Amino acid sequence: VQADGTDGNCVTFVLHDEDHTLGNSLRYMVMKNPDVEFCGYCITHPSESKINFRIQTRGTLPAVEPFRKGLTDLMGVCQHVLNTFERSMKEYRAQR
């Protein structure tokens, strides 16, 4: 991950080897923060696996904070989905 921005409240993060799967999910998680004024991403070119992920916050909150929180929250959601799936598979196998 690279970060580019002269102002700490408005930063563009460059995520390498990623696509819409992470971009859209992370954008959703970051936008849940009421201190985030803008959050969006774009893929620079279809042949490149690189995302430009931009966050702009209100007030004095640095943009890196909602970025970190969004990643942490997304990991928590993914872990919950994985645990639910594994539990369901275990129950299914027990019934067979």
Secondary structure as GFF3:
##gff-version 3
##sequence-region A 1 96
A	DSSP	beta_strand	2	7	.	.	.	ID=ss1
A	DSSP	beta_strand	10	16	.	.	.	ID=ss2
A	DSSP	alpha_helix	20	31	.	.	.	ID=ss3
A	DSSP	beta_strand	36	43	.	.	.	ID=ss4
A	DSSP	beta_strand	50	57	.	.	.	ID=ss5
A	DSSP	alpha_helix	64	95	.	.	.	ID=ss6
###
